[in-house]
């Protein structure tokens, strides 16, 4: 505070102002919301959820941070990704140095392109959602005895088209299925020898049984 006798700033005031200005250039992790996401490049435009003090200005709505690299869980040969839509949560993690060169080229051990440190310009986006209390996950997305994978999920790749059947799902009768062709031929022969012996006729039903499963590690809905 200023000296009441002289109305001049004290050395403490000067130091406080200096450190405040100094640390305004550095940022810690912060929550944001997706404004736009490009799945082809895995880059997102993100808006922070709170006002920030930027370059000595008063707290204000921060500009949208463009082309944030989104980090999905994964490794060299596998990944777990999902669609991102406007309004989805994003945790922004500023980096210790400017890693833009590495993210653009994949080349390691290069000098940072700038002297920035812990800047939102170099933030990596993690699609981890800290949900406000008014928008917590629904009960259907939680279970007390195991993890829940909620929503449509592809296994193997996004090009997957085959659908996996679940325990007790009915098996649809196919006109060209070998078992069905065999059934109809046997049916004709038996009913030709002893009319009415085979009933009901195969033409009267569309399902031939239920899928039977015994897995104990995966429950699906």
NUBA-433610 format. One record per atom (N, C-alpha, C, O): atom name; x, y, z. Coordinates in steps of 0.02 Angstrom, whole numbers, always signed. Layout:
N
CA, X, Y, Z;
...
//
This chain:
221
N, +43, -60, +0;
CA, +0, +0, +0;
C, +44, +62, +0;
O, +103, +58, +18;
N, +17, +119, -20;
CA, +56, +181, -23;
C, +67, +209, +47;
O, +28, +196, +93;
N, +120, +248, +54;
CA, +138, +280, +117;
C, +89, +337, +130;
O, +86, +384, +90;
N, +49, +334, +185;
CA, -2, +386, +197;
C, +29, +454, +210;
O, -5, +505, +202;
N, +94, +457, +228;
CA, +125, +521, +243;
C, +145, +558, +179;
O, +145, +619, +177;
N, +161, +520, +128;
CA, +184, +551, +66;
C, +138, +537, +7;
O, +145, +568, -46;
N, +90, +490, +16;
CA, +46, +469, -38;
C, +85, +442, -98;
O, +63, +446, -155;
N, +144, +413, -83;
CA, +185, +384, -135;
C, +187, +308, -127;
O, +177, +282, -72;
N, +199, +274, -181;
CA, +202, +201, -180;
C, +263, +178, -141;
O, +317, +207, -146;
N, +254, +126, -101;
CA, +309, +97, -64;
C, +346, +46, -107;
O, +323, +28, -161;
N, +403, +24, -82;
CA, +442, -27, -117;
C, +401, -91, -124;
O, +407, -127, -173;
N, +359, -106, -73;
CA, +315, -165, -76;
C, +265, -158, -133;
O, +250, -207, -168;
N, +239, -98, -143;
CA, +192, -87, -198;
C, +226, -101, -265;
O, +197, -133, -309;
N, +287, -77, -271;
CA, +324, -88, -334;
C, +335, -162, -346;
O, +326, -186, -402;
N, +357, -198, -293;
CA, +368, -270, -301;
C, +304, -307, -318;
O, +304, -351, -360;
N, +249, -289, -284;
CA, +185, -322, -297;
C, +164, -312, -370;
O, +142, -358, -403;
N, +170, -251, -394;
CA, +152, -236, -463;
C, +196, -274, -512;
O, +173, -298, -563;
N, +261, -278, -495;
CA, +307, -313, -539;
C, +290, -387, -544;
O, +286, -414, -599;
N, +279, -419, -486;
CA, +264, -491, -487;
C, +196, -505, -519;
O, +187, -555, -553;
N, +147, -461, -508;
CA, +82, -470, -539;
C, +88, -468, -615;
O, +60, -509, -650;
N, +126, -418, -640;
CA, +137, -413, -712;
C, +176, -472, -739;
O, +162, -497, -794;
N, +225, -495, -700;
CA, +267, -551, -721;
C, +227, -615, -729;
O, +233, -650, -779;
N, +185, -631, -679;
CA, +149, -694, -679;
C, +88, -693, -725;
O, +60, -746, -739;
N, +67, -634, -749;
CA, +12, -632, -796;
C, +30, -665, -862;
O, -14, -683, -901;
N, +95, -674, -875;
CA, +117, -705, -937;
C, +114, -781, -933;
O, +122, -815, -984;
N, +103, -808, -873;
CA, +105, -880, -863;
C, +37, -906, -843;
O, +0, -874, -806;
N, +20, -965, -870;
CA, -46, -993, -856;
C, -39, -1065, -831;
O, +8, -1100, -849;
N, -86, -1085, -789;
CA, -91, -1154, -765;
C, -150, -1187, -802;
O, -185, -1154, -840;
N, -161, -1252, -791;
CA, -218, -1285, -824;
C, -284, -1249, -809;
O, -294, -1223, -754;
N, -327, -1248, -859;
CA, -391, -1212, -852;
C, -443, -1247, -894;
O, -428, -1279, -945;
N, -505, -1240, -873;
CA, -560, -1271, -909;
C, -583, -1227, -967;
O, -583, -1165, -962;
N, -603, -1259, -1022;
CA, -629, -1223, -1080;
C, -686, -1261, -1111;
O, -703, -1317, -1090;
N, -718, -1230, -1161;
CA, -772, -1261, -1198;
C, -754, -1260, -1272;
O, -729, -1210, -1298;
N, -768, -1315, -1306;
CA, -753, -1321, -1377;
C, -797, -1272, -1416;
O, -858, -1270, -1406;
N, -767, -1234, -1459;
CA, -804, -1190, -1505;
C, -810, -1223, -1574;
O, -862, -1218, -1607;
N, -756, -1257, -1595;
CA, -755, -1293, -1659;
C, -704, -1348, -1654;
O, -652, -1340, -1622;
N, -719, -1405, -1687;
CA, -671, -1461, -1687;
C, -667, -1491, -1756;
O, -719, -1503, -1788;
N, -606, -1503, -1780;
CA, -594, -1534, -1845;
C, -565, -1603, -1833;
O, -507, -1610, -1813;
N, -605, -1655, -1846;
CA, -582, -1723, -1832;
C, -526, -1744, -1879;
O, -488, -1789, -1862;
N, -521, -1713, -1938;
CA, -468, -1731, -1985;
C, -400, -1710, -1961;
O, -350, -1745, -1973;
N, -396, -1654, -1926;
CA, -332, -1628, -1901;
C, -324, -1637, -1826;
O, -270, -1627, -1799;
N, -379, -1654, -1791;
CA, -381, -1659, -1718;
C, -361, -1592, -1686;
O, -328, -1591, -1634;
N, -383, -1538, -1717;
CA, -372, -1471, -1690;
C, -439, -1441, -1670;
O, -490, -1451, -1704;
N, -439, -1404, -1614;
CA, -501, -1374, -1589;
C, -490, -1300, -1575;
O, -435, -1279, -1558;
N, -544, -1261, -1581;
CA, -545, -1193, -1556;
C, -582, -1194, -1489;
O, -636, -1222, -1484;
N, -551, -1165, -1438;
CA, -576, -1172, -1370;
C, -583, -1104, -1336;
O, -540, -1061, -1344;
N, -638, -1096, -1299;
CA, -650, -1035, -1260;
C, -646, -1051, -1186;
O, -678, -1098, -1163;
N, -606, -1014, -1148;
CA, -602, -1027, -1076;
C, -668, -1011, -1042;
O, -706, -968, -1066;
N, -682, -1044, -986;
CA, -748, -1036, -954;
C, -749, -978, -905;
O, -802, -960, -880;
N, -691, -947, -891;
CA, -689, -889, -846;
C, -652, -832, -880;
O, -615, -842, -928;
N, -662, -772, -854;
CA, -626, -715, -879;
C, -553, -718, -858;
O, -538, -747, -806;
N, -508, -690, -898;
CA, -437, -691, -883;
C, -408, -621, -887;
O, -433, -579, -925;
N, -355, -609, -850;
CA, -317, -547, -857;
C, -264, -559, -910;
O, -221, -602, -901;
N, -267, -522, -964;
CA, -223, -535, -1021;
C, -180, -474, -1035;
O, -205, -420, -1049;
N, -114, -484, -1031;
CA, -65, -431, -1047;
C, -81, -365, -1012;
O, -81, -312, -1044;
N, -93, -369, -947;
CA, -103, -309, -907;
C, -172, -279, -912;
O, -187, -231, -877;
N, -216, -305, -955;
CA, -283, -279, -961;
C, -326, -303, -902;
O, -307, -351, -868;
N, -382, -270, -891;
CA, -427, -293, -839;
C, -455, -361, -859;
O, -454, -380, -918;
N, -481, -398, -810;
CA, -509, -463, -826;
C, -563, -456, -879;
O, -608, -414, -874;
N, -558, -498, -930;
CA, -604, -495, -985;
C, -614, -565, -1014;
O, -575, -610, -1000;
N, -665, -572, -1056;
CA, -674, -636, -1089;
C, -616, -647, -1136;
O, -603, -607, -1181;
N, -579, -702, -1125;
CA, -519, -715, -1164;
C, -538, -729, -1237;
O, -591, -757, -1251;
N, -494, -711, -1284;
CA, -507, -728, -1354;
C, -510, -804, -1361;
O, -480, -841, -1322;
N, -546, -828, -1412;
CA, -548, -899, -1426;
C, -478, -923, -1445;
O, -446, -893, -1488;
N, -455, -976, -1414;
CA, -389, -1003, -1428;
C, -397, -1051, -1487;
O, -432, -1101, -1482;
N, -365, -1036, -1542;
CA, -375, -1074, -1604;
C, -323, -1130, -1612;
O, -268, -1126, -1585;
N, -343, -1181, -1649;
CA, -298, -1236, -1669;
C, -262, -1268, -1609;
O, -201, -1277, -1610;
N, -301, -1284, -1558;
CA, -274, -1320, -1501;
C, -268, -1394, -1518;
O, -317, -1424, -1540;
N, -209, -1423, -1510;
CA, -200, -1495, -1522;
C, -236, -1534, -1468;
O, -226, -1523, -1408;
N, -280, -1580, -1489;
CA, -319, -1620, -1442;
C, -284, -1687, -1429;
O, -267, -1722, -1477;
N, -272, -1704, -1367;
CA, -237, -1765, -1349;
C, -287, -1817, -1325;
O, -314, -1812, -1270;
N, -300, -1867, -1367;
CA, -343, -1923, -1348;
C, -300, -1979, -1318;
O, -241, -1983, -1334;
N, -327, -2021, -1275;
CA, -289, -2077, -1248;
C, -267, -2123, -1305;
O, -305, -2135, -1352;
N, -206, -2148, -1301;
CA, -183, -2194, -1353;
C, -108, -2200, -1353;
O, -73, -2170, -1312;
N, -83, -2239, -1400;
CA, -11, -2250, -1408;
C, +6, -2254, -1482;
O, -30, -2226, -1524;
N, +61, -2288, -1498;
CA, +84, -2291, -1567;
C, +33, -2324, -1614;
O, +22, -2300, -1669;
N, +2, -2379, -1592;
CA, -41, -2418, -1636;
C, -113, -2422, -1613;
O, -152, -2461, -1641;
N, -133, -2383, -1564;
CA, -202, -2387, -1541;
C, -223, -2318, -1514;
O, -182, -2276, -1498;
N, -287, -2308, -1510;
CA, -314, -2245, -1485;
C, -385, -2254, -1463;
O, -419, -2302, -1482;
N, -408, -2208, -1422;
CA, -478, -2206, -1401;
C, -502, -2135, -1414;
O, -484, -2088, -1378;
N, -542, -2126, -1465;
CA, -565, -2060, -1485;
C, -641, -2057, -1483;
O, -675, -2109, -1480;
N, -667, -1997, -1486;
CA, -740, -1988, -1489;
C, -754, -1920, -1519;
O, -711, -1877, -1520;
N, -815, -1910, -1544;
CA, -832, -1845, -1575;
C, -832, -1789, -1523;
O, -847, -1801, -1464;
N, -815, -1729, -1545;
CA, -819, -1670, -1502;
C, -865, -1619, -1536;
O, -860, -1607, -1596;
N, -908, -1590, -1496;
CA, -958, -1543, -1522;
C, -952, -1475, -1486;
O, -926, -1473, -1430;
N, -975, -1421, -1517;
CA, -974, -1357, -1482;
C, -1008, -1362, -1413;
O, -1062, -1389, -1406;
N, -973, -1335, -1364;
CA, -999, -1337, -1295;
C, -970, -1394, -1254;
O, -979, -1395, -1193;
N, -936, -1442, -1286;
CA, -905, -1496, -1248;
C, -846, -1469, -1207;
O, -813, -1422, -1227;
N, -835, -1499, -1149;
CA, -782, -1477, -1105;
C, -713, -1496, -1130;
O, -705, -1546, -1164;
N, -663, -1454, -1114;
CA, -594, -1466, -1135;
C, -548, -1438, -1081;
O, -554, -1380, -1062;
N, -502, -1479, -1055;
CA, -453, -1456, -1007;
C, -391, -1434, -1045;
O, -360, -1473, -1081;
N, -372, -1370, -1037;
CA, -314, -1343, -1071;
C, -252, -1346, -1026;
O, -253, -1321, -970;
N, -199, -1378, -1050;
CA, -138, -1385, -1012;
C, -82, -1346, -1047;
O, -54, -1371, -1096;
N, -64, -1286, -1022;
CA, -8, -1249, -1051;
C, +57, -1288, -1044;
O, +66, -1325, -995;
N, +103, -1280, -1092;
CA, +166, -1317, -1091;
C, +222, -1274, -1064;
O, +219, -1213, -1065;
N, +274, -1307, -1039;
CA, +332, -1273, -1011;
C, +370, -1233, -1063;
O, +406, -1186, -1047;
N, +362, -1253, -1127;
CA, +397, -1218, -1181;
C, +353, -1219, -1243;
O, +303, -1255, -1245;
N, +372, -1181, -1293;
CA, +337, -1178, -1357;
C, +349, -1244, -1394;
O, +405, -1256, -1418;
N, +298, -1287, -1398;
CA, +305, -1352, -1431;
C, +271, -1352, -1500;
O, +258, -1405, -1528;
N, +257, -1292, -1526;
CA, +224, -1288, -1591;
C, +262, -1321, -1647;
O, +233, -1351, -1691;
N, +329, -1315, -1645;
CA, +369, -1345, -1697;
C, +363, -1420, -1697;
O, +358, -1451, -1751;
N, +364, -1451, -1639;
CA, +357, -1523, -1634;
C, +288, -1545, -1658;
O, +282, -1594, -1695;
N, +236, -1510, -1636;
CA, +168, -1529, -1654;
C, +157, -1522, -1729;
O, +117, -1559, -1758;
N, +191, -1475, -1761;
CA, +183, -1464, -1833;
C, +221, -1515, -1874;
O, +198, -1535, -1928;
N, +280, -1537, -1850;
CA, +323, -1579, -1891;
C, +337, -1648, -1863;
O, +354, -1694, -1900;
N, +331, -1656, -1797;
CA, +349, -1719, -1766;
C, +423, -1726, -1753;
O, +445, -1777, -1726;
N, +462, -1676, -1771;
CA, +535, -1678, -1760;
C, +550, -1662, -1687;
O, +524, -1614, -1659;
N, +593, -1703, -1657;
CA, +609, -1694, -1586;
C, +675, -1657, -1576;
O, +715, -1651, -1623;
N, +686, -1633, -1515;
CA, +747, -1600, -1493;
C, +763, -1536, -1532;
O, +821, -1517, -1538;
N, +712, -1503, -1558;
CA, +724, -1439, -1591;
C, +715, -1382, -1542;
O, +681, -1390, -1490;
N, +744, -1326, -1557;
CA, +738, -1267, -1514;
C, +666, -1240, -1518;
O, +637, -1239, -1572;
N, +639, -1217, -1461;
CA, +572, -1186, -1463;
C, +572, -1127, -1511;
O, +622, -1091, -1517;
N, +517, -1118, -1545;
CA, +512, -1063, -1593;
C, +504, -995, -1560;
O, +512, -944, -1593;
N, +489, -994, -1496;
CA, +483, -931, -1459;
C, +506, -942, -1388;
O, +519, -999, -1368;
N, +510, -888, -1350;
CA, +530, -892, -1280;
C, +471, -900, -1233;
O, +478, -895, -1172;
N, +411, -911, -1260;
CA, +351, -917, -1218;
C, +358, -977, -1171;
O, +387, -1029, -1189;
N, +330, -970, -1112;
CA, +326, -1025, -1064;
C, +257, -1023, -1030;
O, +234, -969, -1011;
N, +226, -1080, -1024;
CA, +161, -1087, -991;
C, +110, -1038, -1021;
O, +71, -1006, -985;
N, +110, -1034, -1087;
CA, +64, -989, -1122;
C, +4, -1029, -1149;
O, +12, -1087, -1169;
N, -55, -998, -1148;
CA, -113, -1031, -1177;
C, -106, -1040, -1252;
O, -142, -1080, -1283;
N, -59, -1003, -1282;
CA, -46, -1012, -1354;
C, -15, -1080, -1368;
O, -17, -1104, -1424;
N, +15, -1111, -1316;
CA, +47, -1176, -1324;
C, +10, -1231, -1285;
O, +40, -1283, -1269;
N, -53, -1220, -1270;
CA, -91, -1268, -1230;
C, -108, -1330, -1270;
O, -122, -1326, -1330;
N, -108, -1388, -1237;
CA, -133, -1450, -1264;
C, -203, -1461, -1235;
O, -213, -1451, -1175;
N, -250, -1482, -1276;
CA, -318, -1492, -1252;
C, -332, -1565, -1237;
O, -321, -1609, -1279;
N, -356, -1579, -1177;
CA, -376, -1646, -1157;
C, -452, -1647, -1150;
O, -479, -1608, -1111;
N, -486, -1690, -1187;
CA, -560, -1691, -1183;
C, -584, -1723, -1119;
O, -619, -1773, -1120;
N, -565, -1693, -1063;
CA, -586, -1715, -997;
C, -635, -1663, -970;
O, -619, -1604, -968;
N, -693, -1686, -950;
CA, -747, -1639, -934;
C, -757, -1633, -859;
O, -773, -1682, -826;
N, -747, -1573, -833;
CA, -766, -1558, -764;
C, -837, -1529, -767;
O, -845, -1470, -782;
N, -886, -1570, -754;
CA, -956, -1550, -764;
C, -981, -1507, -707;
O, -972, -1524, -648;
N, -1014, -1451, -723;
CA, -1046, -1412, -669;
C, -1103, -1452, -638;
O, -1129, -1498, -669;
N, -1122, -1434, -577;
CA, -1171, -1473, -541;
C, -1239, -1476, -576;
O, -1279, -1521, -563;
N, -1252, -1428, -619;
CA, -1316, -1428, -655;
C, -1316, -1472, -716;
O, -1367, -1478, -750;
N, -1259, -1504, -732;
CA, -1255, -1546, -792;
C, -1214, -1608, -779;
O, -1172, -1627, -821;
N, -1226, -1641, -722;
CA, -1189, -1702, -707;
C, -1213, -1759, -751;
O, -1266, -1755, -782;
N, -1174, -1813, -755;
CA, -1192, -1870, -796;
C, -1257, -1901, -772;
O, -1271, -1902, -712;
N, -1298, -1926, -818;
CA, -1361, -1959, -798;
C, -1346, -2026, -764;
O, -1291, -2053, -771;
N, -1395, -2052, -728;
CA, -1387, -2115, -693;
C, -1370, -2172, -740;
O, -1334, -2218, -720;
N, -1394, -2170, -802;
CA, -1381, -2223, -850;
C, -1307, -2227, -871;
O, -1286, -2278, -898;
N, -1268, -2174, -857;
CA, -1197, -2173, -875;
C, -1153, -2196, -818;
O, -1092, -2193, -823;
N, -1184, -2219, -763;
CA, -1146, -2239, -703;
C, -1170, -2307, -679;
O, -1228, -2326, -690;
N, -1126, -2343, -645;
CA, -1144, -2406, -613;
C, -1102, -2413, -550;
O, -1044, -2392, -549;
N, -1130, -2443, -498;
CA, -1095, -2449, -435;
C, -1046, -2507, -434;
O, -1003, -2510, -390;
N, -1051, -2553, -483;
CA, -1009, -2613, -481;
C, -962, -2619, -542;
O, -934, -2672, -553;
N, -954, -2565, -581;
CA, -910, -2569, -638;
C, -909, -2505, -679;
O, -949, -2460, -667;
N, -862, -2502, -727;
CA, -857, -2444, -771;
C, -910, -2448, -825;
O, -930, -2503, -846;
N, -933, -2391, -849;
CA, -985, -2387, -901;
C, -957, -2351, -961;
O, -932, -2295, -955;
N, -962, -2382, -1020;
CA, -944, -2351, -1083;
C, -1009, -2329, -1115;
O, -1044, -2370, -1145;
N, -1025, -2265, -1110;
CA, -1090, -2240, -1131;
C, -1086, -2210, -1201;
O, -1039, -2173, -1216;
N, -1135, -2226, -1243;
CA, -1137, -2198, -1310;
C, -1114, -2248, -1363;
O, -1084, -2299, -1346;
N, -1128, -2233, -1425;
CA, -1109, -2277, -1481;
C, -1034, -2284, -1485;
O, -998, -2234, -1483;
N, -1009, -2346, -1491;
CA, -937, -2359, -1490;
C, -918, -2406, -1547;
O, -949, -2458, -1557;
N, -866, -2387, -1584;
CA, -837, -2430, -1636;
C, -777, -2465, -1607;
O, -738, -2436, -1569;
N, -768, -2529, -1625;
CA, -710, -2567, -1603;
C, -670, -2588, -1664;
O, -697, -2616, -1712;
N, -605, -2573, -1663;
CA, -562, -2590, -1720;
C, -547, -2528, -1761;
O, -489, -2510, -1768;
N, -599, -2496, -1787;
CA, -590, -2434, -1825;
C, -658, -2402, -1837;
O, -710, -2433, -1825;
N, -656, -2340, -1860;
CA, -718, -2305, -1876;
C, -751, -2331, -1939;
O, -806, -2309, -1956;
N, -719, -2377, -1975;
CA, -747, -2407, -2035;
C, -788, -2470, -2020;
O, -816, -2500, -2066;
N, -791, -2490, -1957;
CA, -827, -2550, -1939;
C, -901, -2546, -1958;
O, -933, -2495, -1947;
N, -927, -2600, -1986;
CA, -998, -2603, -2006;
C, -1035, -2662, -1975;
O, -1096, -2661, -1968;
N, -998, -2714, -1956;
CA, -1030, -2772, -1926;
C, -1054, -2756, -1856;
O, -1022, -2718, -1819;
N, -1111, -2784, -1838;
CA, -1142, -2772, -1773;
C, -1137, -2835, -1731;
O, -1155, -2888, -1755;
N, -1115, -2830, -1670;
CA, -1109, -2887, -1625;
C, -1175, -2900, -1590;
O, -1207, -2854, -1565;
N, -1195, -2964, -1589;
CA, -1256, -2983, -1554;
C, -1242, -2992, -1480;
O, -1186, -3005, -1460;
N, -1294, -2984, -1440;
CA, -1289, -2991, -1368;
C, -1326, -3053, -1345;
O, -1368, -3080, -1381;
N, -1310, -3075, -1285;
CA, -1343, -3133, -1256;
C, -1419, -3123, -1257;
O, -1444, -3071, -1238;
N, -1455, -3174, -1281;
CA, -1529, -3178, -1289;
C, -1554, -3142, -1350;
O, -1614, -3145, -1364;
N, -1511, -3107, -1389;
CA, -1535, -3079, -1453;
C, -1557, -3136, -1498;
O, -1525, -3188, -1500;
N, -1612, -3126, -1534;
CA, -1637, -3178, -1579;
C, -1599, -3179, -1645;
O, -1578, -3126, -1670;
N, -1589, -3238, -1673;
CA, -1554, -3247, -1736;
C, -1605, -3245, -1792;
O, -1651, -3286, -1794;
N, -1597, -3198, -1838;
CA, -1644, -3191, -1894;
C, -1633, -3247, -1944;
O, -1576, -3263, -1962;
N, -1687, -3275, -1968;
CA, -1684, -3328, -2018;
C, -1665, -3298, -2085;
O, -1696, -3250, -2107;
N, -1615, -3327, -2118;
CA, -1594, -3303, -2184;
C, -1614, -3353, -2238;
O, -1604, -3413, -2229;
N, -1641, -3329, -2294;
CA, -1665, -3374, -2346;
C, -1610, -3417, -2375;
O, -1624, -3472, -2401;
N, -1547, -3395, -2372;
CA, -1492, -3433, -2401;
C, -1448, -3466, -2349;
O, -1396, -3495, -2366;
N, -1467, -3462, -2285;
CA, -1428, -3495, -2232;
C, -1428, -3570, -2243;
O, -1482, -3598, -2254;
N, -1370, -3603, -2240;
CA, -1368, -3676, -2250;
C, -1415, -3714, -2204;
O, -1448, -3762, -2225;
N, -1418, -3694, -2140;
CA, -1462, -3729, -2093;
C, -1535, -3722, -2113;
O, -1573, -3770, -2110;
N, -1554, -3662, -2134;
CA, -1624, -3651, -2154;
C, -1641, -3691, -2216;
O, -1695, -3720, -2221;
N, -1594, -3693, -2265;
CA, -1607, -3732, -2327;
C, -1614, -3807, -2310;
O, -1657, -3841, -2337;
N, -1573, -3831, -2264;
CA, -1577, -3901, -2244;
C, -1644, -3915, -2209;
O, -1676, -3966, -2221;
N, -1664, -3868, -2165;
CA, -1727, -3876, -2130;
C, -1786, -3882, -2177;
O, -1829, -3925, -2169;
N, -1788, -3839, -2227;
CA, -1845, -3839, -2273;
C, -1847, -3903, -2315;
O, -1901, -3929, -2330;
N, -1788, -3928, -2335;
CA, -1786, -3990, -2375;
C, -1810, -4050, -2334;
O, -1848, -4091, -2357;
N, -1785, -4054, -2271;
CA, -1807, -4109, -2228;
C, -1881, -4104, -2214;
O, -1916, -4155, -2212;
N, -1905, -4043, -2204;
CA, -1976, -4032, -2191;
C, -2019, -4057, -2248;
O, -2071, -4090, -2236;
N, -1999, -4043, -2310;
CA, -2037, -4064, -2368;
C, -2038, -4141, -2373;
O, -2091, -4170, -2387;
N, -1981, -4172, -2362;
CA, -1977, -4245, -2367;
C, -2021, -4278, -2314;
O, -2060, -4323, -2331;
N, -2016, -4257, -2251;
CA, -2054, -4289, -2197;
C, -2129, -4279, -2208;
O, -2167, -4326, -2201;
N, -2149, -4218, -2224;
CA, -2220, -4206, -2234;
C, -2246, -4240, -2297;
O, -2306, -4253, -2302;
N, -2200, -4257, -2345;
CA, -2222, -4295, -2403;
C, -2236, -4367, -2386;
O, -2282, -4397, -2415;
N, -2198, -4394, -2339;
CA, -2209, -4463, -2317;
C, -2266, -4467, -2267;
O, -2309, -4511, -2271;
N, -2266, -4421, -2220;
CA, -2318, -4420, -2167;
C, -2344, -4349, -2162;
O, -2319, -4311, -2121;
N, -2393, -4330, -2202;
CA, -2419, -4262, -2203;
C, -2438, -4237, -2133;
O, -2471, -4272, -2095;
N, -2416, -4174, -2118;
CA, -2432, -4143, -2054;
C, -2386, -4162, -1998;
O, -2395, -4138, -1942;
N, -2336, -4205, -2011;
CA, -2292, -4225, -1957;
C, -2248, -4168, -1932;
O, -2234, -4163, -1873;
N, -2226, -4124, -1978;
CA, -2183, -4068, -1959;
C, -2226, -4005, -1953;
O, -2254, -3982, -2002;
N, -2230, -3978, -1893;
CA, -2269, -3918, -1881;
C, -2237, -3880, -1822;
O, -2214, -3913, -1775;
N, -2235, -3813, -1823;
CA, -2260, -3771, -1877;
C, -2214, -3772, -1937;
O, -2155, -3790, -1931;
N, -2240, -3752, -1995;
CA, -2200, -3749, -2055;
C, -2148, -3693, -2049;
O, -2159, -3642, -2017;
N, -2090, -3703, -2081;
CA, -2036, -3655, -2076;
C, -2054, -3587, -2106;
O, -2023, -3537, -2090;
N, -2105, -3587, -2148;
CA, -2125, -3523, -2179;
C, -2163, -3479, -2131;
O, -2178, -3421, -2146;
N, -2180, -3505, -2072;
CA, -2221, -3466, -2025;
C, -2180, -3431, -1971;
O, -2210, -3395, -1931;
N, -2113, -3439, -1969;
CA, -2073, -3404, -1918;
C, -2013, -3370, -1951;
O, -1990, -3391, -2004;
N, -1989, -3318, -1919;
CA, -1933, -3278, -1947;
C, -1869, -3282, -1905;
O, -1817, -3258, -1926;
N, -1874, -3313, -1845;
CA, -1815, -3319, -1801;
C, -1802, -3393, -1790;
O, -1848, -3434, -1788;
N, -1737, -3410, -1783;
CA, -1720, -3481, -1775;
C, -1687, -3495, -1708;
O, -1664, -3552, -1698;
N, -1682, -3447, -1663;
CA, -1652, -3459, -1598;
C, -1625, -3395, -1568;
O, -1631, -3341, -1597;
N, -1595, -3401, -1509;
CA, -1566, -3345, -1474;
C, -1490, -3353, -1469;
O, -1464, -3408, -1464;
N, -1455, -3296, -1472;
CA, -1383, -3297, -1460;
C, -1371, -3315, -1387;
O, -1404, -3288, -1342;
N, -1326, -3360, -1375;
CA, -1310, -3381, -1307;
C, -1241, -3356, -1289;
O, -1193, -3368, -1326;
N, -1234, -3322, -1233;
CA, -1170, -3296, -1211;
C, -1155, -3316, -1140;
O, -1201, -3329, -1101;
N, -1091, -3318, -1122;
CA, -1072, -3336, -1054;
C, -1020, -3288, -1025;
O, -991, -3301, -972;
N, -1009, -3231, -1060;
CA, -958, -3183, -1037;
C, -979, -3153, -970;
O, -1038, -3136, -960;
N, -931, -3146, -924;
CA, -946, -3117, -859;
C, -911, -3050, -849;
O, -920, -3018, -797;
N, -871, -3027, -898;
CA, -831, -2967, -890;
C, -861, -2906, -926;
O, -839, -2850, -916;
N, -910, -2917, -969;
CA, -938, -2863, -1007;
C, -1014, -2868, -1007;
O, -1042, -2919, -1025;
N, -1046, -2813, -987;
CA, -1119, -2809, -988;
C, -1136, -2752, -1035;
O, -1111, -2696, -1026;
N, -1179, -2764, -1084;
CA, -1197, -2712, -1133;
C, -1272, -2703, -1135;
O, -1311, -2747, -1118;
N, -1292, -2644, -1157;
CA, -1363, -2628, -1161;
C, -1379, -2603, -1231;
O, -1437, -2587, -1246;
//
